[in-house]
Amino acid sequence: MGNRLVKFALAIIATLPSVSPVLAQQSPCDGKLTNSSKIAADGTAYVTRIVPVPATISPEAQKSLARVESDAKVPHTLEQRRTGTDNWQAGVGEASKKLYPVNVATDSIAGVPVRVITPLTIAPEKRDRVLINLHGGGFNSDSGSLSETIPIANLSGIKVIAVLYRLAPEHPFPAGLDDAVAVYKELLKTYQPNHIAIYGTSAGAILTAEVTVKLNQLKLPLPAATGIFSGLGDLGHAGDSISLFALNGFSGHLDDPNPNDQGNKEYTGTTPLTDPVLSPVYADLAGFPPTLFITSGRDLLLSGTTILHRAYLRAGVDAQLVVFEALPHAFWNNPALPESKEADQLMAAFLAKRVSR
């Protein structure tokens, strides 16, 4: 997955009730580390915590949480990030196909490159249904067009179109948004809107909400459902979780909070961060389609996902939220975890049910 999704900063570092950061480096076996807290006058919290691995998660997930990554920052060029992400995506794609057999092809829709992921067999009643995937990757790489689509196509029995939208920094907002909208508009010529769903993970989850706002502004018919899997809806503010967790949870490099950091400028460009398309929490969300939100207890975008979920609820949207215990950001990109299989089942069932009405 590379570096953290977005370099948002917080003015407050606070603890969550059941998942709190280990900010000291001593071994928990040496007797030196204790739970402690110091609260500054402005509310900033300086804390250490001992966080056992929950016994309620699978042995495979427990093993994955035991993986140690250096806290040191390791800079990567954009080319290195993209090369590494592409190689990883190819490998995890092959692993996913062994668990979830599908056909994968490349194509172009409305001039936008796409991957077409097709179940080996499609039931007659599902041939006029389609799912649109907007992949993750921090808006500057593709870390999901295979790992986010292969399980869903297989489990739902519905064709998935993964939009390979233009990436930042070469193409800042709204380039990727425009590509996704163009694909959706083209698919409307073949599919009924109530037979289309849009979903994404991480950057793709953010883009899913942005696309829905834009479609509403354009007065286009909205899809039957959306899936926002570890995302956020406010590009100007993050939340506690992004100061608590690195990409892999507690392990790995975590930037120091910087209250003057105004978000991922490579993606947002010159667009105001309160723009209702860029940051959907500022949009009128009333009438949005049923939406499934999924995140996890050690997800750096836990706060962002739950804040956007609440905004949907306030607008009267049929919005469901599932939070997996203890796991890090977008854990379902590891297809071998039992929790990943459960998450994929939830995603596929939700989307398939909504486009089948």
One Martini backbone bead per residue (centre of mass of N, CA, C, O) as a GRO file, in nm:
protein
  357
    1MET     BB    1   0.050   0.066  -0.011
    2GLY     BB    2   0.259   0.236   0.132
    3ASN     BB    3   0.185   0.518   0.216
    4ARG     BB    4  -0.009   0.718   0.348
    5LEU     BB    5  -0.286   0.842   0.220
    6VAL     BB    6  -0.283   1.108   0.410
    7LYS     BB    7  -0.137   1.426   0.541
    8PHE     BB    8  -0.289   1.466   0.791
    9ALA     BB    9  -0.359   1.685   1.064
   10LEU     BB   10  -0.346   1.742   1.424
   11ALA     BB   11  -0.417   1.904   1.735
   12ILE     BB   12  -0.517   1.620   1.851
   13ILE     BB   13  -0.423   1.363   2.083
   14ALA     BB   14  -0.620   1.078   2.128
   15THR     BB   15  -0.811   0.841   2.284
   16LEU     BB   16  -0.954   0.534   2.272
   17PRO     BB   17  -1.123   0.309   2.453
   18SER     BB   18  -0.986   0.023   2.293
   19VAL     BB   19  -0.770   0.197   2.101
   20SER     BB   20  -0.433   0.251   2.181
   21PRO     BB   21  -0.126   0.387   2.183
   22VAL     BB   22   0.215   0.304   2.132
   23LEU     BB   23   0.477   0.543   2.235
   24ALA     BB   24   0.674   0.327   2.325
   25GLN     BB   25   0.979   0.105   2.304
   26GLN     BB   26   0.935  -0.086   2.509
   27SER     BB   27   0.906  -0.378   2.632
   28PRO     BB   28   0.639  -0.546   2.785
   29CYS     BB   29   0.862  -0.742   2.947
   30ASP     BB   30   1.046  -0.515   3.119
   31GLY     BB   31   0.853  -0.327   3.317
   32LYS     BB   32   0.848  -0.009   3.202
   33LEU     BB   33   0.571  -0.017   3.084
   34THR     BB   34   0.295   0.214   3.109
   35ASN     BB   35   0.007   0.350   3.179
   36SER     BB   36  -0.033   0.686   3.042
   37SER     BB   37  -0.106   1.048   3.112
   38LYS     BB   38  -0.108   1.377   2.944
   39ILE     BB   39  -0.279   1.690   2.978
   40ALA     BB   40  -0.309   1.965   2.822
   41ALA     BB   41  -0.456   2.273   2.813
   42ASP     BB   42  -0.561   2.208   2.499
   43GLY     BB   43  -0.597   1.867   2.511
   44THR     BB   44  -0.348   1.739   2.466
   45ALA     BB   45  -0.226   1.403   2.433
   46TYR     BB   46   0.003   1.209   2.639
   47VAL     BB   47   0.067   0.864   2.559
   48THR     BB   48   0.052   0.533   2.700
   49ARG     BB   49   0.008   0.186   2.581
   50ILE     BB   50  -0.129  -0.135   2.645
   51VAL     BB   51  -0.206  -0.366   2.365
   52PRO     BB   52  -0.356  -0.632   2.325
   53VAL     BB   53  -0.434  -0.907   2.159
   54PRO     BB   54  -0.715  -1.013   2.050
   55ALA     BB   55  -0.900  -1.317   2.094
   56THR     BB   56  -1.141  -1.250   1.872
   57ILE     BB   57  -0.942  -1.303   1.657
   58SER     BB   58  -0.776  -1.446   1.432
   59PRO     BB   59  -0.481  -1.606   1.403
   60GLU     BB   60  -0.403  -1.458   1.143
   61ALA     BB   61  -0.446  -1.172   1.259
   62GLN     BB   62  -0.253  -1.195   1.496
   63LYS     BB   63  -0.002  -1.240   1.319
   64SER     BB   64  -0.020  -0.970   1.161
   65LEU     BB   65   0.011  -0.787   1.424
   66ALA     BB   66   0.317  -0.899   1.481
   67ARG     BB   67   0.421  -0.720   1.274
   68VAL     BB   68   0.722  -0.542   1.224
   69GLU     BB   69   0.778  -0.191   1.188
   70SER     BB   70   0.936   0.080   1.125
   71ASP     BB   71   0.940   0.417   1.247
   72ALA     BB   72   1.088   0.498   1.015
   73LYS     BB   73   1.138   0.701   0.752
   74VAL     BB   74   1.076   0.596   0.402
   75PRO     BB   75   1.154   0.717   0.121
   76HIS     BB   76   0.961   0.766  -0.188
   77THR     BB   77   0.910   0.762  -0.494
   78LEU     BB   78   0.664   0.761  -0.717
   79GLU     BB   79   0.781   0.535  -0.889
   80GLN     BB   80   0.826   0.335  -0.658
   81ARG     BB   81   0.539   0.320  -0.562
   82ARG     BB   82   0.408   0.223  -0.827
   83THR     BB   83   0.578  -0.028  -0.870
   84GLY     BB   84   0.514  -0.165  -0.601
   85THR     BB   85   0.206  -0.164  -0.630
   86ASP     BB   86   0.184  -0.321  -0.894
   87ASN     BB   87   0.324  -0.578  -0.793
   88TRP     BB   88   0.137  -0.633  -0.559
   89GLN     BB   89  -0.130  -0.644  -0.720
   90ALA     BB   90  -0.055  -0.883  -0.896
   91GLY     BB   91  -0.014  -1.087  -0.664
   92VAL     BB   92  -0.294  -1.053  -0.522
   93GLY     BB   93  -0.456  -1.127  -0.771
   94GLU     BB   94  -0.365  -1.421  -0.795
   95ALA     BB   95  -0.453  -1.505  -0.511
   96SER     BB   96  -0.754  -1.434  -0.551
   97LYS     BB   97  -0.813  -1.626  -0.797
   98LYS     BB   98  -0.781  -1.889  -0.630
   99LEU     BB   99  -1.034  -1.818  -0.447
  100TYR     BB  100  -1.167  -1.625  -0.698
  101PRO     BB  101  -1.279  -1.704  -0.982
  102VAL     BB  102  -1.194  -1.518  -1.282
  103ASN     BB  103  -1.217  -1.269  -1.529
  104VAL     BB  104  -0.955  -1.065  -1.686
  105ALA     BB  105  -0.979  -0.738  -1.837
  106THR     BB  106  -0.922  -0.494  -2.083
  107ASP     BB  107  -1.039  -0.149  -2.132
  108SER     BB  108  -1.273   0.105  -2.267
  109ILE     BB  109  -1.458   0.389  -2.124
  110ALA     BB  110  -1.496   0.690  -2.239
  111GLY     BB  111  -1.165   0.683  -2.259
  112VAL     BB  112  -1.137   0.491  -2.009
  113PRO     BB  113  -0.959   0.290  -1.834
  114VAL     BB  114  -1.023  -0.064  -1.770
  115ARG     BB  115  -1.143  -0.323  -1.569
  116VAL     BB  116  -1.274  -0.658  -1.632
  117ILE     BB  117  -1.471  -0.843  -1.399
  118THR     BB  118  -1.568  -1.187  -1.447
  119PRO     BB  119  -1.755  -1.426  -1.399
  120LEU     BB  120  -1.765  -1.746  -1.509
  121THR     BB  121  -2.067  -1.714  -1.417
  122ILE     BB  122  -2.394  -1.580  -1.521
  123ALA     BB  123  -2.686  -1.512  -1.432
  124PRO     BB  124  -2.947  -1.401  -1.607
  125GLU     BB  125  -3.043  -1.183  -1.377
  126LYS     BB  126  -2.722  -1.050  -1.388
  127ARG     BB  127  -2.653  -0.931  -1.683
  128ASP     BB  128  -2.790  -0.627  -1.604
  129ARG     BB  129  -2.544  -0.594  -1.409
  130VAL     BB  130  -2.328  -0.350  -1.222
  131LEU     BB  131  -2.002  -0.279  -1.096
  132ILE     BB  132  -1.820  -0.004  -0.949
  133ASN     BB  133  -1.473   0.060  -0.921
  134LEU     BB  134  -1.274   0.257  -0.684
  135HIS     BB  135  -0.962   0.272  -0.620
  136GLY     BB  136  -0.696   0.263  -0.437
  137GLY     BB  137  -0.383   0.482  -0.360
  138GLY     BB  138  -0.378   0.797  -0.277
  139PHE     BB  139  -0.432   0.905  -0.589
  140ASN     BB  140  -0.122   0.781  -0.708
  141SER     BB  141  -0.236   0.479  -0.721
  142ASP     BB  142  -0.283   0.114  -0.760
  143SER     BB  143  -0.445  -0.071  -0.475
  144GLY     BB  144  -0.743  -0.231  -0.615
  145SER     BB  145  -0.838  -0.340  -0.908
  146LEU     BB  146  -0.811  -0.645  -0.790
  147SER     BB  147  -0.854  -0.681  -0.474
  148GLU     BB  148  -1.153  -0.533  -0.490
  149THR     BB  149  -1.289  -0.731  -0.732
  150ILE     BB  150  -1.259  -1.037  -0.739
  151PRO     BB  151  -1.433  -1.119  -0.493
  152ILE     BB  152  -1.694  -0.964  -0.574
  153ALA     BB  153  -1.755  -1.100  -0.843
  154ASN     BB  154  -1.772  -1.389  -0.736
  155LEU     BB  155  -1.982  -1.347  -0.495
  156SER     BB  156  -2.208  -1.188  -0.670
  157GLY     BB  157  -2.216  -1.254  -0.993
  158ILE     BB  158  -2.090  -0.971  -1.094
  159LYS     BB  159  -1.986  -0.735  -1.284
  160VAL     BB  160  -1.671  -0.552  -1.285
  161ILE     BB  161  -1.570  -0.206  -1.294
  162ALA     BB  162  -1.246  -0.074  -1.313
  163VAL     BB  163  -1.133   0.245  -1.262
  164LEU     BB  164  -0.855   0.408  -1.433
  165TYR     BB  165  -0.788   0.678  -1.308
  166ARG     BB  166  -0.655   0.963  -1.278
  167LEU     BB  167  -0.350   1.084  -1.133
  168ALA     BB  168  -0.172   1.193  -0.886
  169PRO     BB  169  -0.016   1.494  -0.960
  170GLU     BB  170  -0.085   1.526  -1.266
  171HIS     BB  171  -0.410   1.477  -1.169
  172PRO     BB  172  -0.603   1.660  -1.016
  173PHE     BB  173  -0.860   1.776  -0.895
  174PRO     BB  174  -1.123   1.633  -1.105
  175ALA     BB  175  -1.013   1.399  -1.286
  176GLY     BB  176  -1.103   1.131  -1.153
  177LEU     BB  177  -1.397   1.210  -1.130
  178ASP     BB  178  -1.452   1.247  -1.434
  179ASP     BB  179  -1.396   0.955  -1.511
  180ALA     BB  180  -1.615   0.821  -1.339
  181VAL     BB  181  -1.854   0.974  -1.462
  182ALA     BB  182  -1.812   0.884  -1.755
  183VAL     BB  183  -1.858   0.584  -1.706
  184TYR     BB  184  -2.139   0.603  -1.586
  185LYS     BB  185  -2.278   0.742  -1.827
  186GLU     BB  186  -2.219   0.512  -2.025
  187LEU     BB  187  -2.366   0.282  -1.862
  188LEU     BB  188  -2.654   0.415  -1.883
  189LYS     BB  189  -2.695   0.305  -2.184
  190THR     BB  190  -2.721  -0.012  -2.064
  191TYR     BB  191  -2.801   0.061  -1.765
  192GLN     BB  192  -2.976   0.071  -1.496
  193PRO     BB  193  -2.940   0.246  -1.208
  194ASN     BB  194  -3.071   0.003  -1.028
  195HIS     BB  195  -2.809  -0.183  -1.162
  196ILE     BB  196  -2.607   0.008  -1.000
  197ALA     BB  197  -2.282   0.015  -0.834
  198ILE     BB  198  -2.066   0.188  -0.597
  199TYR     BB  199  -1.714   0.134  -0.504
  200GLY     BB  200  -1.457   0.170  -0.231
  201THR     BB  201  -1.115   0.216  -0.124
  202SER     BB  202  -1.020   0.475   0.035
  203ALA     BB  203  -0.979   0.673  -0.211
  204GLY     BB  204  -1.230   0.527  -0.340
  205ALA     BB  205  -1.426   0.607  -0.113
  206ILE     BB  206  -1.408   0.905  -0.150
  207LEU     BB  207  -1.486   0.901  -0.454
  208THR     BB  208  -1.766   0.782  -0.419
  209ALA     BB  209  -1.886   1.028  -0.274
  210GLU     BB  210  -1.811   1.239  -0.487
  211VAL     BB  211  -1.971   1.118  -0.720
  212THR     BB  212  -2.251   1.135  -0.591
  213VAL     BB  213  -2.256   1.440  -0.573
  214LYS     BB  214  -2.214   1.499  -0.873
  215LEU     BB  215  -2.460   1.349  -0.985
  216ASN     BB  216  -2.661   1.524  -0.831
  217GLN     BB  217  -2.581   1.795  -0.961
  218LEU     BB  218  -2.641   1.671  -1.263
  219LYS     BB  219  -2.915   1.509  -1.245
  220LEU     BB  220  -2.852   1.216  -1.212
  221PRO     BB  221  -2.898   0.905  -1.170
  222LEU     BB  222  -2.865   0.706  -0.912
  223PRO     BB  223  -2.751   0.456  -0.766
  224ALA     BB  224  -2.848   0.184  -0.574
  225ALA     BB  225  -2.544   0.187  -0.451
  226THR     BB  226  -2.292   0.215  -0.189
  227GLY     BB  227  -1.930   0.180  -0.105
  228ILE     BB  228  -1.754   0.267   0.207
  229PHE     BB  229  -1.410   0.166   0.246
  230SER     BB  230  -1.221   0.339   0.412
  231GLY     BB  231  -1.282   0.668   0.465
  232LEU     BB  232  -1.388   1.006   0.368
  233GLY     BB  233  -1.545   1.365   0.377
  234ASP     BB  234  -1.284   1.547   0.487
  235LEU     BB  235  -1.003   1.715   0.357
  236GLY     BB  236  -0.948   1.920   0.621
  237HIS     BB  237  -1.023   1.673   0.813
  238ALA     BB  238  -0.987   1.414   1.026
  239GLY     BB  239  -0.870   1.255   1.316
  240ASP     BB  240  -0.763   1.057   1.558
  241SER     BB  241  -0.668   0.799   1.391
  242ILE     BB  242  -0.429   0.944   1.224
  243SER     BB  243  -0.262   0.976   1.511
  244LEU     BB  244  -0.258   0.659   1.596
  245PHE     BB  245  -0.221   0.538   1.296
  246ALA     BB  246  -0.089   0.351   1.072
  247LEU     BB  247  -0.124   0.158   0.804
  248ASN     BB  248  -0.056  -0.101   1.024
  249GLY     BB  249  -0.122   0.060   1.273
  250PHE     BB  250   0.111   0.058   1.521
  251SER     BB  251   0.298  -0.017   1.291
  252GLY     BB  252   0.508   0.235   1.203
  253HIS     BB  253   0.507   0.524   1.051
  254LEU     BB  254   0.449   0.850   1.218
  255ASP     BB  255   0.349   1.151   1.192
  256ASP     BB  256   0.359   1.448   1.306
  257PRO     BB  257   0.171   1.682   1.411
  258ASN     BB  258   0.022   1.945   1.183
  259PRO     BB  259  -0.183   2.223   1.193
  260ASN     BB  260  -0.075   2.341   0.895
  261ASP     BB  261  -0.186   2.104   0.752
  262GLN     BB  262  -0.397   2.084   0.437
  263GLY     BB  263  -0.333   1.823   0.310
  264ASN     BB  264  -0.363   1.678  -0.016
  265LYS     BB  265  -0.245   1.876  -0.262
  266GLU     BB  266  -0.201   1.681  -0.500
  267TYR     BB  267  -0.515   1.641  -0.515
  268THR     BB  268  -0.671   1.918  -0.447
  269GLY     BB  269  -0.515   2.166  -0.503
  270THR     BB  270  -0.724   2.461  -0.547
  271THR     BB  271  -0.945   2.338  -0.391
  272PRO     BB  272  -1.158   2.380  -0.165
  273LEU     BB  273  -1.205   2.190   0.129
  274THR     BB  274  -1.533   2.277   0.129
  275ASP     BB  275  -1.606   2.140  -0.107
  276PRO     BB  276  -1.880   1.929  -0.167
  277VAL     BB  277  -1.722   1.728  -0.352
  278LEU     BB  278  -1.452   1.690  -0.209
  279SER     BB  279  -1.639   1.735   0.071
  280PRO     BB  280  -1.929   1.570   0.149
  281VAL     BB  281  -2.007   1.689   0.435
  282TYR     BB  282  -2.101   1.970   0.272
  283ALA     BB  283  -2.333   1.823   0.153
  284ASP     BB  284  -2.628   1.718   0.011
  285LEU     BB  285  -2.741   1.384   0.114
  286ALA     BB  286  -3.012   1.370   0.029
  287GLY     BB  287  -3.112   1.073  -0.141
  288PHE     BB  288  -2.915   0.871  -0.103
  289PRO     BB  289  -2.801   0.576  -0.128
  290PRO     BB  290  -2.746   0.296  -0.010
  291THR     BB  291  -2.487   0.243   0.253
  292LEU     BB  292  -2.170   0.092   0.306
  293PHE     BB  293  -1.970   0.079   0.596
  294ILE     BB  294  -1.610   0.012   0.636
  295THR     BB  295  -1.399  -0.078   0.915
  296SER     BB  296  -1.141  -0.039   1.179
  297GLY     BB  297  -0.978  -0.021   1.489
  298ARG     BB  298  -0.675   0.036   1.319
  299ASP     BB  299  -0.770   0.271   1.138
  300LEU     BB  300  -0.674   0.572   1.007
  301LEU     BB  301  -1.000   0.594   0.889
  302LEU     BB  302  -1.206   0.567   1.118
  303SER     BB  303  -1.304   0.854   1.160
  304GLY     BB  304  -1.382   0.927   0.869
  305THR     BB  305  -1.597   0.706   0.836
  306THR     BB  306  -1.784   0.778   1.082
  307ILE     BB  307  -1.840   1.071   1.009
  308LEU     BB  308  -1.975   1.013   0.735
  309HIS     BB  309  -2.194   0.828   0.840
  310ARG     BB  310  -2.336   1.042   1.015
  311ALA     BB  311  -2.407   1.229   0.780
  312TYR     BB  312  -2.595   1.029   0.644
  313LEU     BB  313  -2.791   0.997   0.879
  314ARG     BB  314  -2.877   1.297   0.900
  315ALA     BB  315  -2.995   1.272   0.590
  316GLY     BB  316  -3.155   0.979   0.583
  317VAL     BB  317  -2.974   0.750   0.519
  318ASP     BB  318  -2.913   0.421   0.432
  319ALA     BB  319  -2.671   0.347   0.684
  320GLN     BB  320  -2.407   0.122   0.725
  321LEU     BB  321  -2.196  -0.012   0.999
  322VAL     BB  322  -1.866  -0.172   0.999
  323VAL     BB  323  -1.647  -0.291   1.269
  324PHE     BB  324  -1.340  -0.419   1.293
  325GLU     BB  325  -1.132  -0.574   1.499
  326ALA     BB  326  -0.792  -0.435   1.520
  327LEU     BB  327  -0.761  -0.371   1.231
  328PRO     BB  328  -0.632  -0.236   0.959
  329HIS     BB  329  -0.605  -0.083   0.679
  330ALA     BB  330  -0.753  -0.253   0.439
  331PHE     BB  331  -0.737  -0.571   0.515
  332TRP     BB  332  -0.888  -0.705   0.258
  333ASN     BB  333  -0.615  -0.712   0.080
  334ASN     BB  334  -0.597  -0.979   0.251
  335PRO     BB  335  -0.734  -1.279   0.144
  336ALA     BB  336  -0.649  -1.484   0.390
  337LEU     BB  337  -0.829  -1.363   0.585
  338PRO     BB  338  -1.115  -1.423   0.748
  339GLU     BB  339  -1.203  -1.123   0.761
  340SER     BB  340  -1.190  -1.074   0.458
  341LYS     BB  341  -1.407  -1.278   0.379
  342GLU     BB  342  -1.628  -1.137   0.541
  343ALA     BB  343  -1.613  -0.860   0.407
  344ASP     BB  344  -1.665  -0.953   0.116
  345GLN     BB  345  -1.941  -1.071   0.174
  346LEU     BB  346  -2.074  -0.810   0.265
  347MET     BB  347  -2.029  -0.646   0.012
  348ALA     BB  348  -2.156  -0.834  -0.199
  349ALA     BB  349  -2.439  -0.863  -0.071
  350PHE     BB  350  -2.519  -0.569  -0.066
  351LEU     BB  351  -2.487  -0.499  -0.368
  352ALA     BB  352  -2.656  -0.730  -0.494
  353LYS     BB  353  -2.926  -0.663  -0.356
  354ARG     BB  354  -2.964  -0.368  -0.470
  355VAL     BB  355  -2.939  -0.450  -0.790
  356SER     BB  356  -3.201  -0.669  -0.762
  357ARG     BB  357  -3.467  -0.473  -0.740
   0.00000   0.00000   0.00000
